[in-house]
């Protein structure tokens, strides 16, 4: 159904009338188009106990003949109407086309699309190319058939993942169906004492919402027998079964067992690991332990940071990989709303996590997303912070709604900054605050509002410390550290113009350049290419930051090249490349962290990158980098 018809339905109420001119103004179309839409809408309503009538001098209204049938129709259309919109930009049209293609489920003629969007065939073709690029990420494709049109084809599992990726951007908390699902699922999770982070909960609700829509349209998840047998033994299946019963009662939709298993798999991939408490079903196997061992060995080989005996980091990574392995196995997406902040403020930790993730990529024959790498980066950031943590005196409860990883990171940030005053910091989700025994708690630090009474002082804090005093302290503490700008970014390693056509050509030229200028071994290029094949090195803002799979040179250095024209790099345009070689010669932790953090601040500043492409000047680059260092970047 044309979304504009849904908008018209929302304008018309029994006993009230709207003129064609009023409706045309709201829809930004002609009165002739409105009359055509009303004609189509009337044909639809007649099947659901109502019809559109006209009244001379008043306009158009709705006449209801079967109240029950009409009310049911209104409920079914509610979610559709709430998200209705008229696309104007190319981005909006791509979103519209994706929704339209999935909603229809059948063949759609291009003439119909062109007419409904009021765009030319040429414009529509360009928009459909973007649609196809998006679908390709989920192993879906747009099939074309003469005299029939186009339609989306691919596995149901992939179609739902795709729907979640773009529908989630449009759904709001005001949707009645979303609110019903959220409230019911939240109650069930509390009944089973089954904790998930806020972001994972929102993601779960979107998947359940989509599942209901797909089931209603006759599309079910085909689930092999193996997951059925495995999942039934876990608590997640019991929780999913209760959710399925709730959905059947609330929406009168039959939820088959395959869908229950599907929900259970999502729950297994989203469960929150509570500090000092592992679910009986979340067992760290020898296989997971071996994976973590390989990850920490690889980080040591590449960065010369030795975390191999860091028990807390091993446990943190192991606990994260248990649900991650479920998400990887079933292609589930877990978005990280703090990805940019992680890249900028914990660049070294992020790069370490990206390196460690190549072990998982090899194991599961996949490439995990930047969002997942960002979550693992928290664990490495904590490990780096622990190296500087001091003994304290006060006991603090940290309340954070973003999940265990970010809460723990904030824990160590504050313990590091206010070390002389702190003894123990405990982590608590805001939903479980009422269970806490405050008898030995001195203060509460919270990143979210607290509504229940708390018998100790509460300090509201930011997730990422920005206080000017802390920056000044950092400057004072790092005053003795050599200037990472001139130490790592040498004039001889700055290439202002490089003409290459492909990513492979760029890396070949830059690696040979570094091999020659820094006397690196010939295997440096092969190591860089191996690392490139295992994980993305695109940093965003037309920048890539490749590096070898393991440390090969003696001194750490970075070669910067600016391409004459962008090249495609893992599906994204790149024009500035930072090729890093971490040396075996031991620099201090502070030096390497400063180098990565400063580099990230530059790379994530779009204006910095654009200006570098424009100026192509080493002195300007060093001056800008130095300014970032002095500003506490």
C-alpha positions in Angstrom: 0.0 0.0 0.0 1.2 3.5 -0.9 2.4 5.2 2.3 0.5 8.4 1.3 -2.8 6.4 1.5 -1.9 5.5 5.1 -1.3 9.2 5.8 -4.7 10.0 4.3 -6.4 7.4 6.6 -4.8 9.1 9.6 -6.4 12.4 8.5 -9.9 11.0 8.1 -12.2 10.3 11.1 -15.8 9.4 11.3 -17.9 12.5 11.5 -15.1 14.8 10.4 -14.3 16.0 6.9 -11.2 17.2 5.1 -11.1 19.0 1.7 -8.9 17.7 -1.1 -7.0 21.0 -0.9 -6.2 20.5 2.8 -5.0 17.0 2.2 -3.0 18.0 -0.9 -1.2 20.7 1.2 -0.2 18.2 3.9 1.0 15.7 1.4 2.7 18.2 -0.9 0.9 16.9 -3.9 -1.9 18.1 -6.3 -5.6 17.7 -5.6 -5.8 15.4 -8.6 -3.3 13.1 -6.9 -5.3 13.2 -3.7 -8.4 12.2 -5.5 -6.6 9.2 -7.1 -5.2 8.2 -3.7 -8.7 8.5 -2.1 -10.0 6.2 -4.8 -7.4 3.6 -4.1 -7.9 4.0 -0.3 -11.6 3.5 -0.6 -11.1 0.2 -2.4 -8.9 -0.9 0.6 -11.3 0.3 3.3 -14.3 -1.5 1.7 -12.6 -4.8 2.6 -12.3 -3.7 6.3 -15.8 -2.4 7.2 -15.5 1.2 6.1 -15.6 3.5 3.0 -14.6 7.0 2.1 -17.5 9.3 1.5 -17.7 12.9 0.2 -20.0 15.7 1.5 -20.7 18.7 -0.6 -19.1 21.8 0.8 -17.3 19.8 3.5 -14.9 17.4 1.8 -14.1 13.8 2.5 -14.6 11.6 5.5 -15.0 8.0 6.6 -18.2 6.0 7.0 -17.9 2.9 9.1 -20.2 -0.1 8.5 -18.4 -2.8 10.7 -16.7 -1.2 13.7 -14.9 -4.3 14.8 -13.4 -5.0 11.4 -12.4 -1.3 11.0 -10.7 -1.1 14.4 -8.7 -4.2 13.7 -7.6 -2.7 10.4 -6.5 0.5 12.2 -4.4 -1.4 14.7 -2.7 -3.4 11.9 -1.9 -0.1 10.1 -0.7 1.8 13.2 3.0 1.0 13.0 2.9 1.7 9.2 1.2 5.0 9.6 3.5 6.2 12.4 6.6 5.7 10.2 5.0 7.2 7.0 6.8 9.9 5.3 7.3 11.4 1.8 11.0 11.0 0.7 12.6 14.1 -0.8 16.4 13.4 -0.8 18.2 10.4 -2.3 18.9 9.1 1.1 15.2 9.2 2.1 14.2 7.6 -1.2 16.7 4.7 -0.6 15.1 4.2 2.9 11.6 4.3 1.4 12.5 1.9 -1.4 13.9 -0.6 1.1 10.8 -0.4 3.2 8.5 -0.6 0.2 10.3 -3.6 -1.3 10.2 -5.6 2.0 6.6 -4.6 2.8 5.3 -5.7 -0.6 7.2 -8.9 -0.7 6.3 -9.4 -4.4 7.1 -7.9 -7.7 7.1 -4.2 -8.1 7.1 -2.4 -11.4 9.6 0.5 -11.9 6.8 2.6 -13.5 4.8 2.3 -10.3 7.8 3.3 -8.1 8.7 6.2 -10.3 5.2 7.5 -10.3 4.7 7.1 -6.5 8.0 8.9 -5.8 7.6 11.6 -8.4 11.1 11.0 -9.8 12.4 10.1 -13.2 13.4 6.6 -14.2 17.1 7.8 -14.3 16.9 9.1 -10.7 15.1 5.9 -9.6 17.8 3.7 -11.2 20.6 5.6 -9.3 18.7 5.2 -6.0 18.2 1.5 -6.7 21.9 1.0 -7.1 22.3 2.3 -3.6 19.6 -0.1 -2.5 21.5 -3.0 -4.1 24.7 -2.0 -2.3 22.9 -2.1 1.0 21.3 -5.4 0.3 24.6 -6.9 -0.7 25.9 -6.5 2.8 23.3 -9.0 3.9 23.8 -11.5 1.0 20.5 -10.3 -0.5 20.0 -9.2 -4.1 17.5 -7.3 -6.2 16.0 -9.6 -8.9 14.7 -8.1 -12.1 12.2 -9.9 -14.3 10.7 -8.5 -17.6 7.0 -7.5 -17.3 7.0 -8.2 -13.6 9.5 -5.7 -12.1 11.8 -6.1 -9.2 11.8 -7.8 -5.8 14.2 -8.7 -2.9 15.4 -12.3 -2.8 17.5 -14.1 -0.2 17.3 -16.1 2.9 14.7 -15.1 5.5 17.4 -14.9 8.2 19.3 -12.4 6.1 16.2 -10.4 5.3 15.5 -9.9 9.0 19.0 -8.8 9.7 18.7 -6.3 6.8 15.4 -5.1 8.1 16.8 -4.6 11.6 19.7 -2.5 10.1 17.5 0.1 8.4 14.1 -0.2 10.2 15.8 0.4 13.6 16.9 3.8 12.4 13.2 4.8 11.9 11.4 3.3 14.8 10.7 5.6 17.7 9.7 5.0 21.3 6.3 6.4 20.5 5.3 3.4 18.4 2.4 1.7 20.3 3.5 -1.8 19.2 7.1 -1.1 20.2 6.0 0.1 23.6 3.8 -3.0 24.2 6.7 -5.3 23.2 9.2 -3.4 25.3 7.0 -3.4 28.4 6.2 -7.1 28.1 9.7 -8.3 27.3 11.2 -6.2 30.1 8.8 -7.8 32.7 9.7 -11.3 31.5 13.5 -10.6 31.6 13.0 -9.3 35.2 11.0 -12.4 36.1 13.8 -14.6 35.0 16.5 -12.3 36.3 18.0 -12.3 32.8 20.1 -9.1 32.5 20.9 -7.4 29.1 22.4 -4.0 28.4 20.2 -1.1 27.3 21.5 -1.2 23.8 21.1 -5.0 23.5 17.6 -4.7 24.8 16.6 -2.1 22.2 18.2 -4.3 19.5 16.2 -7.3 20.8 12.9 -5.4 20.7 13.5 -4.4 17.1 14.2 -8.0 16.1 11.0 -9.2 17.8 9.0 -6.3 16.2 10.3 -7.4 12.8 9.6 -11.1 13.6 5.9 -10.3 14.2 5.7 -8.4 11.0 7.3 -11.2 9.0 5.2 -14.0 10.7 2.0 -12.0 9.9 3.1 -11.9 6.2 3.7 -15.6 6.1 7.5 -15.6 6.4 9.1 -17.8 9.1 12.6 -18.5 10.1 13.7 -22.0 8.9 15.8 -23.3 11.8 18.0 -26.5 11.4 17.5 -29.2 13.9 20.9 -28.8 15.5 20.2 -25.3 17.1 16.8 -26.7 18.2 18.4 -29.4 20.2 21.2 -27.2 21.6 19.1 -24.2 22.6 16.3 -26.1 24.3 18.7 -27.0 27.2 19.4 -23.4 28.1 17.7 -20.8 30.2 17.4 -18.6 27.1 15.0 -21.0 25.5 12.7 -20.8 28.6 12.8 -17.0 28.5 12.1 -17.0 24.7 9.2 -19.4 25.3 7.6 -17.1 27.7 8.1 -14.1 25.3 6.5 -16.2 22.6 3.5 -16.9 24.7 3.2 -13.1 25.5 3.4 -12.2 21.8 0.7 -14.8 20.9 -1.6 -13.4 23.6 -1.0 -9.8 22.8 -1.0 -9.8 19.0 -3.0 -12.9 18.2 -0.1 -14.3 16.1 0.9 -17.9 16.2 4.6 -18.1 17.1 6.1 -21.4 15.9 8.9 -23.1 17.7 11.5 -22.1 15.1 10.8 -18.5 16.1 11.2 -19.3 19.8 14.6 -20.8 19.0 15.4 -17.6 17.0 14.5 -15.4 19.9 16.6 -17.7 22.2 19.6 -17.3 20.0 19.2 -13.5 20.1 19.0 -13.7 23.9 22.2 -15.8 24.1 24.0 -13.3 22.0 22.9 -10.4 24.1 23.1 -11.6 27.7 25.1 -9.3 30.0 27.9 -10.9 32.0 27.7 -9.8 35.6 30.9 -9.2 37.5 32.1 -12.2 39.5 29.0 -14.2 38.4 28.9 -16.4 35.3 25.6 -17.9 34.2 25.5 -21.6 34.5 25.0 -21.6 30.7 27.8 -19.2 30.0 30.7 -21.6 30.4 34.2 -20.5 29.3 35.4 -23.5 27.4 39.0 -24.6 26.7 38.3 -23.5 23.1 37.5 -20.0 24.2 40.5 -19.9 26.6 42.8 -20.9 23.7 41.4 -18.2 21.5 42.1 -15.6 24.1 45.7 -17.0 24.6 46.2 -16.6 20.8 44.7 -13.1 20.9 47.1 -11.8 23.6 50.1 -13.5 22.0 49.2 -11.7 18.7 48.9 -8.3 20.5 52.3 -8.9 22.0 53.8 -9.8 18.6 52.4 -6.7 17.0 52.7 -4.1 19.8 55.2 -5.5 22.3 52.6 -5.0 25.1 52.6 -8.1 27.3 49.1 -8.9 28.6 49.6 -12.6 28.4 49.6 -13.0 32.2 46.8 -10.4 32.8 44.2 -12.7 34.4 41.5 -10.0 34.5 41.9 -9.2 30.9 41.8 -12.9 30.0 38.5 -13.3 31.9 37.0 -10.1 30.5 37.8 -11.2 26.9 36.6 -14.8 27.6 33.3 -13.6 29.0 32.8 -11.3 26.0 33.6 -14.0 23.4 31.0 -16.4 24.8 28.0 -14.3 23.5 30.1 -12.9 20.7 30.6 -16.4 19.3 26.8 -16.8 19.2 26.4 -13.5 17.3 29.1 -14.4 14.9 27.7 -17.8 14.2 24.2 -16.4 13.4 25.3 -13.1 11.8 23.7 -11.0 14.5 24.5 -7.3 14.7 25.2 -5.5 18.0 25.6 -1.8 17.4 28.1 0.2 19.5 26.8 3.8 20.1 30.2 4.8 21.5 32.3 3.6 18.6 33.6 7.0 17.6 34.5 7.9 21.2 36.3 4.6 21.6 38.3 5.2 18.4 39.2 8.7 19.4 40.0 8.4 23.1 41.2 4.8 23.2 42.8 4.5 19.7 45.6 2.2 20.9 43.2 0.0 22.7 40.9 -0.1 19.6 43.9 -1.0 17.4 44.9 -3.8 19.8 41.4 -5.1 19.8 41.3 -5.0 16.0 44.5 -7.0 15.9 43.2 -9.5 18.5 40.0 -9.8 16.5 41.8 -11.4 13.6 42.1 -14.6 15.7 38.3 -14.7 15.9 38.0 -13.9 12.2 40.3 -16.9 11.4 38.4 -19.2 13.7 34.9 -18.4 12.4 35.8 -17.5 8.8 34.4 -14.0 9.1 35.3 -10.4 9.7 33.6 -9.1 12.9 32.3 -5.6 12.8 33.9 -2.4 14.1 31.1 -2.2 16.7 32.3 -5.6 18.1 35.9 -4.5 18.0 34.9 -1.3 19.9 33.4 -3.4 22.7 36.6 -5.5 23.0 38.6 -2.3 23.0 37.1 -1.6 26.4 38.9 -4.6 27.9 42.3 -3.6 26.5 41.7 0.0 27.7 41.1 -1.4 31.2 44.3 -3.4 31.0 46.3 -0.4 30.1 44.7 1.6 32.9 45.4 -1.1 35.4 49.1 -0.6 34.9 48.7 2.8 36.5 46.0 2.1 39.2 46.9 2.9 42.8 45.7 1.7 46.2 42.7 3.8 47.4 40.7 4.5 50.5 37.0 5.0 49.7 34.3 2.5 48.5 32.3 3.7 45.4 29.3 2.2 43.6 29.3 2.9 39.9 25.9 3.0 38.3 26.0 2.8 34.4 23.3 1.9 31.9 25.7 1.2 29.0 26.8 -2.3 29.9 29.6 -3.9 31.9 32.4 -3.0 29.6 31.8 0.8 29.6 31.0 0.8 33.3 34.3 -1.0 34.1 36.2 1.4 31.9 34.7 4.4 33.8 35.7 2.5 37.0 39.3 2.5 36.1 39.3 6.0 34.7 38.1 7.4 38.1 40.3 5.1 40.0 43.3 6.3 38.0 42.4 10.0 38.3 41.4 10.0 42.0 43.6 7.0 43.1 44.6 8.3 46.5 41.0 8.5 47.6 39.5 5.2 46.3 39.6 1.6 47.5 36.9 -0.4 45.8 34.5 0.3 43.0 31.5 -1.9 42.4 29.5 -1.9 39.2 25.7 -1.9 39.2 23.0 -1.6 36.5 20.5 1.1 37.3 17.7 -1.5 37.2 19.3 -3.5 40.0 20.1 -0.6 42.3 17.4 -1.5 44.7 19.2 -4.7 45.6 22.4 -3.0 46.7 23.6 -3.1 50.4 24.9 0.4 51.0 26.3 -0.3 54.5 30.0 -0.1 53.2 29.5 2.3 50.3 30.8 5.8 50.6 29.7 7.4 47.4 27.7 6.6 44.2 29.0 7.6 40.8 26.3 7.5 38.1 26.1 8.2 34.4 22.2 8.0 34.5 19.5 9.6 36.6 18.7 7.7 39.8 15.0 7.9 40.9 15.0 5.7 44.0 16.3 6.9 47.5 20.0 6.3 48.1 21.5 6.7 51.6 24.9 8.0 50.4 26.0 11.0 48.3 25.5 10.7 44.5 27.9 12.2 42.0 26.7 12.4 38.4 29.6 11.8 36.0 30.3 11.6 32.3 31.3 8.4 30.6 34.4 10.0 29.0 36.3 12.4 31.3 36.5 15.9 29.8 37.4 18.0 32.8 40.0 20.7 32.2 41.8 19.9 35.4 42.3 16.3 34.4 43.7 17.4 31.0 46.1 19.7 32.8 47.2 16.8 35.1 47.7 14.7 32.1 49.9 17.3 30.5 52.0 17.5 33.7 52.3 13.8 33.9 53.4 13.4 30.3 55.7 16.5 30.3 58.7 14.2 30.4 57.5 12.1 27.5 59.3 12.7 24.2 57.3 14.5 21.5 55.6 11.7 19.6 54.9 14.0 16.7 58.4 14.4 15.5 59.6 11.0 16.8 57.1 9.0 14.8 56.1 11.3 11.9 59.4 12.0 10.2 59.7 14.4 7.2 61.3 11.7 5.1 58.3 9.4 5.6 55.7 12.0 4.4 54.5 11.4 0.8 52.4 14.4 -0.4 51.5 12.9 -3.7 50.9 9.3 -4.6 49.2 8.1 -7.8 47.7 4.6 -7.4 44.6 3.0 -8.6 44.0 0.3 -6.0 44.4 -0.5 -2.3 46.9 -3.2 -3.2 49.0 -0.9 -5.3 49.0 1.7 -2.5 50.2 -0.8 0.0 52.9 -2.2 -2.3 54.4 1.2 -3.0 54.2 2.4 0.7 55.6 -0.9 2.1 58.6 -0.8 -0.4 59.1 2.9 0.6 59.3 2.0 4.3 61.4 -1.1 3.6 63.9 1.1 1.8 63.9 4.1 4.2 63.8 2.1 7.5 65.7 -1.0 6.5 62.7 -3.2 7.3 62.7 -6.9 6.2 61.2 -7.8 2.9 58.5 -9.8 4.6 57.0 -6.5 5.9 54.7 -6.2 2.8 53.4 -9.8 3.2 52.7 -9.1 6.9 50.8 -6.0 6.1 48.7 -7.8 3.4 48.0 -10.7 5.8 46.7 -8.2 8.4 44.7 -6.5 5.7 43.0 -9.7 4.7 41.8 -10.5 8.3 40.3 -7.2 9.4 39.3 -3.8 8.2 41.8 -1.0 8.6 39.6 1.8 7.3 39.3 4.5 10.1 36.7 6.7 8.5 36.8 10.2 7.0 38.7 8.8 3.9 41.5 7.6 6.1 43.0 4.1 6.5 45.6 2.9 9.1 47.2 -0.4 8.0 50.0 -2.1 9.9 51.8 -5.5 9.8 50.5 -8.6 11.4 53.5 -8.6 13.7 56.3 -6.3 14.8 59.2 -6.5 12.3 61.3 -3.3 12.6 63.3 -2.0 15.5 61.9 1.5 15.9 58.2 2.6 15.7 57.4 4.8 12.8 54.5 6.0 10.6 54.5 6.7 6.8 51.8 9.1 5.7 50.7 9.2 2.1 48.2 11.4 0.4 46.7 10.0 -2.8 46.0 12.2 -5.8 42.6 10.5 -6.1 40.7 8.3 -3.6 40.8 4.5 -3.9 38.2 2.0 -2.6 39.4 0.4 0.6 37.2 -2.3 2.1 34.2 -0.7 0.4 35.0 2.8 1.5 36.8 5.7 -0.3 40.3 6.4 1.1 42.7 9.2 0.2 45.0 9.5 3.3 47.0 6.4 4.6 48.8 6.1 7.9 51.0 3.0 7.5 52.3 2.2 11.0 55.2 -0.1 11.9 55.4 -0.8 15.7 59.0 -1.5 16.5 60.5 -4.1 18.8 62.6 -1.4 20.5 60.7 -0.8 23.8 59.1 2.6 24.0 57.1 3.5 27.1 53.4 2.8 27.3 52.7 6.5 27.6 54.6 7.3 24.4 52.8 4.7 22.3 49.4 5.6 23.8 50.0 9.3 23.0 51.0 8.5 19.5 47.8 6.5 18.8 45.5 8.9 20.6 46.9 11.9 18.9 46.7 10.2 15.5 43.1 9.2 16.1 42.2 12.8 17.1 43.6 13.9 13.7 42.0 11.1 11.6 38.6 11.6 13.2 38.6 15.3 12.5 37.1 15.6 9.1 38.4 19.2 8.7 41.9 18.1 9.5 41.9 15.4 6.9 40.3 17.6 4.2 42.8 20.4 4.9 45.7 17.9 4.7 44.4 16.7 1.3 44.2 20.3 0.2 47.6 21.5 1.5 49.7 18.3 1.3 52.3 20.1 3.5 54.4 18.3 6.1 55.0 21.4 8.2 51.3 22.1 8.4 50.7 18.5 9.4 53.3 18.6 12.2 51.9 21.9 13.4 48.4 20.6 13.6 49.5 17.4 15.3 51.5 19.4 17.8 48.5 21.6 18.5 46.4 18.4 19.2 49.0 17.2 21.6 49.1 20.5 23.5 45.3 20.5 23.7 45.4 17.2 25.4 44.1 15.1 22.5 
